[in-house]
């Protein structure tokens, strides 16, 4: 059966950017920026996005576009006879399953909060304790969490069942345009608040004293990690999208566009969060507490807060759902390619796997709340395995596969990268791609095991 392609170049860019844009853009990037010297961190982040993120992104896209296959068969098509690179393809798929087993439930939390703001669960003048209780009640109720997770999962698989052009591309185009409009509206509102200037200063103005106290080495590794993790590279989530690409545009050109959109959302998220927090005297923090406790506490004290809260969680739901459908497509395509399934059968089987696979994460907050390994609960264990092991190790293997004679080789990779119109990588990049880039990825991997703080 002939493989589908994206209907338009814009469709590919929006779907790919949607895959990259997610929870980390909102609950990690702004906080890490504020804590690591503001504008200095942003400049370093942009530098590492160019010298690390874009090259590894082109590698995943090149493998996908050259092979027109999902992770395992892509390696098999491009690797040399009797080599075993395709084993990494199986770990990519494992990583995608594991990622979705905690990402889908968290996406359900976003949808839940969208409805809670829209229907008036959050009311003007609620105390901080009351706002916190809404989240605590959700976490202690496995049935409610399962329902919201199931809505996200079933809707995601339904979209994927329609195929690339009529499902993922069509939905992502509308959703991403709305997402970008929402984030601009929310940022403008935050920038008009009374304490906006202080929030922006904390967020983006270079703070040399903070740089000196934290240490430039720590800030550099933090910027490297953020530039790397923001694109979710290493588990073939982008590779599958490359397999549906045409050869009209070069991969460096398309990768730059994806990174610009991803970075725009990440930086703009901070323009929503910090002016709002500083205006209402709320301490900004990181992770789930920021999204589900801190920001709702701001919204309930803000004029028109119910509307702004509804719009914010609509934006967050879109950001999550765009990632969900892109990664679901990887799982569906894998089963179609490997086991010669129909799309419908693959969708049904993967939906069942996902609905069951998400349960441990959900139960980790209530029925299995006593379970932990080295102080980590179920969600944290799953996240650590994906973010700190599978992503950086996968990116390291991709860099070796695309640069050494034992893999696909630099010539094959460069030729695929430069097909089409647009920016092309020069041949003299080879020493950097072969020797420097893998070392940078290894630094990210090692830094993931160093305690922060």
C-alpha positions as CSV (number, residue, x, y, z in Angstrom):
1,X,0.0,0.0,0.0
2,X,1.4,3.4,-1.0
3,X,2.4,5.6,2.0
4,X,0.4,8.7,2.6
5,X,2.1,12.1,2.5
6,X,1.2,15.4,4.1
7,X,-1.2,17.4,1.9
8,X,0.7,20.7,2.5
9,X,4.0,22.0,3.8
10,X,2.1,24.0,6.4
11,X,0.4,20.9,7.6
12,X,3.7,19.1,8.2
13,X,5.2,22.1,10.0
14,X,2.1,22.5,12.3
15,X,1.9,18.7,13.0
16,X,5.7,18.5,13.8
17,X,5.6,21.7,15.9
18,X,2.6,20.3,17.7
19,X,4.5,17.1,18.5
20,X,7.3,19.2,20.0
21,X,5.1,21.7,21.8
22,X,3.8,20.2,25.0
23,X,3.7,20.4,28.8
24,X,7.5,21.0,29.1
25,X,7.1,24.3,27.2
26,X,4.8,25.7,29.9
27,X,5.7,24.1,33.2
28,X,9.5,23.8,32.7
29,X,10.9,26.4,30.3
30,X,9.7,29.6,31.9
31,X,10.7,28.5,35.4
32,X,14.1,27.2,34.4
33,X,14.7,30.4,32.5
34,X,13.8,32.6,35.5
35,X,16.0,30.5,37.8
36,X,19.1,30.5,35.5
37,X,19.9,34.1,34.9
38,X,16.9,35.1,32.6
39,X,18.1,36.5,29.3
40,X,21.5,34.8,29.5
41,X,19.8,31.4,29.8
42,X,17.6,32.2,26.8
43,X,20.6,33.1,24.6
44,X,22.4,29.9,25.6
45,X,19.2,27.9,25.0
46,X,18.9,29.4,21.5
47,X,22.6,28.6,20.8
48,X,22.2,25.0,21.8
49,X,18.9,24.7,19.9
50,X,20.8,25.6,16.8
51,X,24.0,23.5,17.3
52,X,22.2,20.5,18.9
53,X,18.5,20.4,18.5
54,X,18.3,21.2,14.8
55,X,21.0,18.7,13.7
56,X,19.4,15.8,15.7
57,X,16.0,16.8,14.4
58,X,17.2,16.6,10.8
59,X,18.6,13.1,11.6
60,X,15.2,11.8,12.7
61,X,13.4,13.4,9.8
62,X,16.1,12.2,7.3
63,X,15.8,8.6,8.5
64,X,12.0,8.8,8.2
65,X,11.9,10.5,4.8
66,X,14.6,8.3,3.2
67,X,13.0,5.0,4.4
68,X,9.3,5.9,4.3
69,X,8.9,3.5,7.3
70,X,8.4,3.5,11.0
71,X,11.2,3.2,13.5
72,X,12.3,-0.5,13.2
73,X,11.9,-0.9,9.5
74,X,13.4,2.5,8.8
75,X,16.7,1.2,10.4
76,X,16.4,-2.1,8.5
77,X,16.1,-0.3,5.2
78,X,19.0,2.0,5.7
79,X,21.4,-0.1,7.8
80,X,24.2,-2.2,6.3
81,X,23.5,-6.0,6.0
82,X,23.9,-8.0,9.3
83,X,24.1,-4.8,11.4
84,X,21.8,-4.4,14.4
85,X,20.8,-0.8,14.5
86,X,17.2,-1.7,14.1
87,X,17.2,-3.0,17.7
88,X,17.2,0.7,18.7
89,X,13.9,1.0,16.8
90,X,12.2,-1.3,19.2
91,X,13.4,0.9,22.1
92,X,12.0,3.9,20.3
93,X,8.6,2.3,20.2
94,X,8.9,1.2,23.9
95,X,9.8,4.9,24.7
96,X,6.7,6.1,22.8
97,X,4.4,3.7,24.7
98,X,6.0,4.6,28.0
99,X,5.8,8.3,27.2
100,X,2.1,8.1,26.4
101,X,1.3,6.0,29.5
102,X,1.9,9.1,31.7
103,X,1.5,11.9,29.1
104,X,-2.1,10.9,28.3
105,X,-3.3,11.0,31.9
106,X,-1.7,14.4,32.4
107,X,-3.3,15.6,29.2
108,X,-6.6,14.4,30.8
109,X,-5.9,16.7,33.8
110,X,-5.7,19.6,31.4
111,X,-9.0,18.8,29.8
112,X,-10.5,18.4,33.3
113,X,-9.4,21.8,34.3
114,X,-10.7,23.3,31.1
115,X,-14.1,22.0,32.0
116,X,-13.7,23.0,35.6
117,X,-13.0,26.6,34.7
118,X,-15.7,26.7,32.0
119,X,-18.4,25.3,34.2
120,X,-17.6,27.4,37.3
121,X,-15.9,24.9,39.7
122,X,-13.3,27.7,40.1
123,X,-15.0,30.8,41.5
124,X,-13.8,34.3,42.0
125,X,-12.3,34.8,45.5
126,X,-11.4,31.2,46.3
127,X,-8.7,30.8,48.9
128,X,-5.4,29.2,48.0
129,X,-6.4,26.1,50.1
130,X,-9.7,25.7,48.1
131,X,-7.8,26.0,44.8
132,X,-5.3,23.3,46.0
133,X,-8.1,21.1,47.1
134,X,-9.5,20.9,43.6
135,X,-6.2,19.3,42.4
136,X,-6.0,17.1,45.5
137,X,-9.5,15.8,44.9
138,X,-8.8,15.0,41.3
139,X,-5.6,13.1,42.2
140,X,-7.4,11.1,44.9
141,X,-10.2,10.1,42.5
142,X,-9.0,7.3,40.1
143,X,-12.4,7.0,38.4
144,X,-12.5,10.7,37.4
145,X,-8.9,10.6,36.2
146,X,-9.6,7.4,34.1
147,X,-12.6,9.1,32.5
148,X,-10.6,12.2,31.4
149,X,-7.6,10.1,30.3
150,X,-10.0,7.9,28.2
151,X,-11.6,10.9,26.6
152,X,-8.2,12.1,25.5
153,X,-7.0,8.7,24.4
154,X,-10.1,7.7,22.5
155,X,-10.4,11.1,20.8
156,X,-6.7,10.9,19.8
157,X,-7.0,7.4,18.3
158,X,-10.2,8.4,16.5
159,X,-8.3,11.3,14.8
160,X,-5.5,9.0,13.9
161,X,-8.0,6.4,12.4
162,X,-8.8,9.0,9.7
163,X,-5.2,8.9,8.4
164,X,-2.6,11.6,7.9
165,X,-4.4,14.1,5.6
166,X,-8.0,13.7,6.7
167,X,-7.2,13.1,10.4
168,X,-3.9,14.3,12.0
169,X,-3.1,17.1,9.5
170,X,-6.6,18.5,9.3
171,X,-7.2,18.6,13.0
172,X,-3.6,19.8,13.8
173,X,-3.9,22.7,11.4
174,X,-7.0,24.1,13.1
175,X,-5.8,23.3,16.6
176,X,-2.3,24.8,16.2
177,X,-3.6,28.0,14.7
178,X,-6.1,28.3,17.6
179,X,-3.3,27.5,20.0
180,X,-1.0,30.2,18.7
181,X,-3.9,32.7,18.7
182,X,-4.8,31.8,22.3
183,X,-1.2,32.1,23.6
184,X,-0.9,35.6,22.1
185,X,-4.2,36.7,23.6
186,X,-3.2,35.3,27.0
187,X,0.2,36.9,26.9
188,X,-1.2,40.3,26.0
189,X,-3.6,40.1,28.9
190,X,-0.8,39.2,31.3
191,X,1.4,42.1,30.0
192,X,-1.3,44.6,30.9
193,X,-1.4,43.6,34.6
194,X,0.0,45.9,37.2
195,X,3.0,43.8,38.2
196,X,3.9,42.8,34.6
197,X,7.2,44.7,34.5
198,X,8.6,42.9,37.6
199,X,7.7,39.5,36.1
200,X,9.3,40.3,32.8
201,X,12.5,41.5,34.6
202,X,12.7,38.2,36.6
203,X,12.1,36.2,33.4
204,X,14.1,37.8,30.6
205,X,16.5,40.5,31.9
206,X,20.0,39.0,32.4
207,X,20.8,38.6,36.1
208,X,24.6,38.5,36.5
209,X,24.4,38.1,40.3
210,X,22.3,35.0,39.8
211,X,24.7,33.7,37.1
212,X,27.6,34.1,39.6
213,X,25.8,32.4,42.5
214,X,24.6,29.5,40.4
215,X,27.7,29.1,38.2
216,X,27.9,29.4,34.5
217,X,28.6,25.7,34.1
218,X,25.2,24.8,35.7
219,X,23.4,27.3,33.4
220,X,25.1,25.9,30.3
221,X,24.1,22.3,31.1
222,X,20.6,23.5,31.9
223,X,20.3,25.3,28.6
224,X,21.7,22.2,26.8
225,X,19.1,20.0,28.4
226,X,16.2,22.3,27.7
227,X,17.2,22.7,24.0
228,X,17.5,19.0,23.7
229,X,14.4,17.9,25.6
230,X,12.1,20.5,24.1
231,X,12.0,18.6,20.8
232,X,11.5,15.1,22.4
233,X,14.3,13.7,20.1
234,X,15.6,10.1,20.4
235,X,12.4,7.9,20.4
236,X,11.4,8.4,16.7
237,X,8.4,10.7,17.5
238,X,9.7,13.0,14.7
239,X,11.1,10.2,12.6
240,X,7.5,8.9,11.8
241,X,6.5,12.4,10.7
242,X,9.5,12.5,8.3
243,X,8.3,9.3,6.7
244,X,5.2,11.2,5.5
245,X,7.2,14.1,4.0
246,X,7.7,15.0,0.4
247,X,11.1,16.1,-0.9
248,X,10.0,19.6,-1.8
249,X,12.0,21.3,1.0
250,X,15.3,20.6,2.6
251,X,15.3,19.2,6.1
252,X,17.4,22.0,7.7
253,X,14.8,24.5,6.5
254,X,11.9,22.6,7.9
255,X,13.7,21.9,11.2
256,X,14.4,25.6,11.7
257,X,10.7,26.4,11.2
258,X,9.7,23.7,13.8
259,X,12.2,25.0,16.3
260,X,11.0,28.6,15.8
261,X,7.4,27.7,16.5
262,X,8.4,25.6,19.5
263,X,10.6,28.3,21.0
264,X,7.9,31.0,20.3
265,X,5.4,29.0,22.4
266,X,8.0,28.3,25.2
267,X,9.1,32.0,25.5
268,X,5.5,33.3,25.2
269,X,4.3,30.9,27.9
270,X,6.7,32.8,30.3
271,X,5.1,36.1,29.3
272,X,1.8,34.6,30.5
273,X,3.0,33.1,33.7
274,X,5.5,35.5,35.3
275,X,3.6,38.8,34.9
276,X,0.5,37.1,36.3
277,X,2.3,35.6,39.2
278,X,4.2,38.8,40.1
279,X,1.0,40.9,39.8
280,X,-0.8,38.7,42.3
281,X,2.1,38.1,44.7
282,X,2.2,34.3,43.9
283,X,5.6,32.5,43.9
284,X,6.1,30.8,40.5
285,X,7.2,27.2,40.8
286,X,7.9,24.3,38.5
287,X,6.0,21.2,37.4
288,X,2.4,20.2,38.1
289,X,2.0,22.6,41.0
290,X,2.6,25.6,38.6
291,X,-0.2,24.6,36.2
292,X,-2.8,23.1,38.6
293,X,-2.3,25.1,41.8
294,X,-0.3,28.4,41.3
295,X,-1.9,29.6,38.0
296,X,-5.5,28.7,39.0
297,X,-4.8,30.7,42.2
298,X,-3.9,33.7,40.1
299,X,-6.9,33.3,37.8
300,X,-9.5,33.2,40.6
301,X,-8.2,36.5,41.9
302,X,-8.1,38.1,38.4
303,X,-10.8,40.2,36.8
304,X,-12.5,37.9,34.3
305,X,-10.4,35.1,35.8
306,X,-12.9,32.3,34.8
307,X,-12.6,33.3,31.2
308,X,-8.8,33.6,31.3
309,X,-8.6,30.3,33.1
310,X,-10.8,28.6,30.5
311,X,-8.7,30.0,27.7
312,X,-5.5,29.0,29.3
313,X,-6.5,25.4,29.8
314,X,-8.0,25.2,26.3
315,X,-4.5,26.2,25.1
316,X,-2.9,23.6,27.4
317,X,-5.3,20.9,26.1
318,X,-4.4,21.7,22.5
319,X,-0.7,21.7,23.3
320,X,-1.1,18.2,24.9
321,X,-3.4,16.8,22.3
322,X,-1.1,17.8,19.4
323,X,1.6,15.7,21.0
324,X,-0.7,12.8,21.8
325,X,-2.0,12.3,18.3
326,X,1.6,12.6,16.8
327,X,3.0,9.9,19.1
328,X,-0.1,7.7,18.8
329,X,0.5,7.8,15.0
330,X,4.0,6.4,15.6
331,X,2.5,3.5,17.5
332,X,-0.2,2.9,14.9
333,X,2.2,3.1,12.0
334,X,4.6,0.7,13.7
335,X,2.0,-2.0,14.0
336,X,0.8,-1.4,10.4
337,X,4.4,-1.7,9.1
338,X,5.7,-4.5,11.3
339,X,2.6,-6.8,11.5
340,X,0.9,-5.9,8.2
341,X,-2.2,-4.7,10.1
342,X,-5.0,-2.5,8.7
343,X,-5.1,1.0,10.2
344,X,-8.4,0.3,11.9
345,X,-7.1,-2.9,13.6
346,X,-3.9,-1.1,14.7
347,X,-5.9,1.8,16.1
348,X,-8.2,-0.6,18.1
349,X,-5.3,-2.7,19.5
350,X,-3.2,0.4,20.4
351,X,-6.2,2.1,22.1
352,X,-6.7,-1.0,24.3
353,X,-3.0,-1.1,25.2
354,X,-3.0,2.6,26.0
355,X,-6.2,2.5,28.1
356,X,-4.7,-0.3,30.2
357,X,-1.1,1.1,30.2
358,X,-2.2,4.4,31.6
359,X,-3.7,2.9,34.7
360,X,-0.5,2.5,36.8
361,X,0.3,6.2,36.4
362,X,-3.3,7.1,37.5
363,X,-3.2,4.6,40.4
364,X,0.2,6.0,41.5
365,X,-1.6,9.0,42.9
366,X,-4.1,7.1,45.0
367,X,-4.4,3.3,45.1
368,X,-0.6,2.8,44.6
369,X,0.5,6.0,46.3
370,X,2.7,4.1,48.7
371,X,4.7,2.6,45.8
372,X,8.0,4.2,45.1
373,X,11.5,3.4,43.9
374,X,14.3,5.6,45.2
375,X,11.7,8.1,46.2
376,X,10.0,8.2,42.8
377,X,6.3,7.4,42.2
378,X,5.0,5.7,39.1
379,X,4.8,8.9,36.9
380,X,8.2,10.0,38.0
381,X,9.7,6.6,37.2
382,X,8.2,6.5,33.8
383,X,9.2,10.1,33.1
384,X,12.8,9.5,34.3
385,X,13.1,6.4,32.0
386,X,12.0,8.3,29.0
387,X,13.5,11.7,29.6
388,X,16.8,10.8,31.2
389,X,17.6,7.5,29.5
390,X,15.7,6.7,26.3
391,X,15.7,10.2,24.8
392,X,19.4,11.1,25.2
393,X,20.7,7.5,24.4
394,X,18.4,7.4,21.4
395,X,19.7,10.8,20.1
396,X,23.3,9.6,20.7
397,X,22.6,6.5,18.6
398,X,20.9,8.5,15.8
399,X,24.0,10.8,15.7
400,X,26.3,7.8,15.3
401,X,24.0,6.1,12.7
402,X,24.0,9.2,10.6
403,X,27.7,10.0,10.8
404,X,29.7,6.8,10.9
405,X,30.5,4.2,8.2
406,X,29.0,1.5,10.6
407,X,25.6,3.0,10.2
408,X,23.9,4.9,7.3
409,X,26.9,7.2,7.0
410,X,27.3,10.9,6.6
411,X,26.9,10.9,2.8
412,X,23.5,9.2,2.9
413,X,22.3,11.5,5.7
414,X,23.6,14.7,4.1
415,X,22.1,13.8,0.7
416,X,18.7,13.2,2.2
417,X,18.9,16.4,4.3
418,X,19.7,18.6,1.3
419,X,17.1,17.4,-1.1
420,X,14.6,20.1,-2.0
421,X,14.6,23.9,-1.9
422,X,15.9,25.8,1.1
423,X,18.9,25.9,3.5
424,X,21.4,23.1,3.0
425,X,24.0,21.7,5.3
426,X,27.6,22.0,3.9
427,X,29.8,19.0,3.7
428,X,32.4,20.5,6.1
429,X,29.8,19.9,8.9
430,X,31.0,16.3,8.9
431,X,33.6,16.5,11.7
432,X,31.1,18.4,13.9
433,X,28.3,15.9,13.3
434,X,30.6,13.0,13.7
435,X,32.7,14.0,16.7
436,X,31.3,17.0,18.6
437,X,27.5,16.4,18.5
438,X,27.6,13.0,20.1
439,X,29.7,14.4,22.9
440,X,27.2,17.2,23.5
441,X,24.4,14.6,23.7
442,X,26.4,12.5,26.1
443,X,26.8,15.6,28.3
444,X,23.0,16.0,28.4
445,X,22.7,12.3,29.3
446,X,25.2,12.5,32.1
447,X,23.7,15.8,33.5
448,X,20.4,14.0,33.8
449,X,21.8,11.9,36.6
450,X,23.3,14.8,38.5
451,X,21.0,16.0,41.3
452,X,19.7,19.5,40.7
453,X,19.5,22.3,43.3
